[in-house]
Amino acid sequence: MTKTNEIREMNDEQLLHELRETQQELFRLRFQASTEKLDAPSSLRKLRKRIARIKTVQRERTLASAGQSES
């Protein structure tokens, strides 16, 4: 299963929780990177991509619900 499919299977509350956790983790890693104690610099990019995927799914759901309410 792809990462995007895993995210799409989550409900709205799970998405919001996952987004907050991922953003907090990104903040911690940025802090480590600024103090030069980051072991895997690629993890920053992975977290940014995960945040983008989550926000994309949230936006898709918002647009889908807006489209249904117009009909």
Helices and strands as residue ranges (DSSP letters): H 3-8, H 12-34, H 42-70
